[in-house]
Amino acid sequence: MAHLLHIDSSIQGDASVSRRLSARAAAAWRSAHPDGTVTYRDLGVDPLPHFDAAGGLASQVAPDQHTPEQAATWARIVEVVNEVKAADTVLLGLPLYNFGPPSSVKTWVDHLIAPGLSVDQETYTGLLGGREFVVLASRGGGYGEGTPRAGWDHAQPWLPHGLSLTGLEPRFITAELTLAPVRPPMADLVPLAEESLAAAERAIDELWAPARV
């Protein structure tokens, strides 16, 4: 039976474009897999704790030598890695905050880098590859080539590098200029924002659509 892991990270609630896109993708996945099951994690509402000095070195210490804090961290690491292992498809909603990913996504990635669980300890080969990983990204401005802030998006380029040890390979579907409808100085960019959003929605709708003969 197919299984989906659906993750959101925006703190914007119903105003979030990345949540809107990830919900659309999850609905498309369920339509294509009517017998499939879904696990949902909301990093925006219930973020994982950041690694700290008390428990953050859990993955570098043998479990039988863990302090109570390290044992608690290790249990969360195992939970996060096993959620991905159980999934055939992973969806991640990824907004851009201050030109980078939400800190909650960075923390999720930190939990996924676990020798022996997600990374082979001898070969450093990723153990989470071979599954579909779709990232639904949203950006308030425009960051494409030729724009004043080209290269300022440090979330999308970072994620493949951050997860490279695990074997996960993200595919991005991105809507940008999402602030144009609510920022008066960006009013002239509303048509481009609508075009970008529509293109992202079309790409989502084609993800698991039946092949055309």
Secondary structure, DSSP 4 states (H G I P E B T S, - for coil): --EEEEEE--SSGGG-HHHHHHHHHHHHHHHH-TT-EEEEEETTTSPPPPP-TTTTTGGGS-GGG--HHHHHHHHHHHHHHHHHHT-SEEEEEEE-BTTB--HHHHHHHHHH--BTTTB-TTT--BSS-SSEEEEEEEESS--STTSTTTT---STTHHHHHTGGGT---EEEEEE-TTTTT-GGGGGGHHHHHHHHHHHHHHHHTSSPPPP-
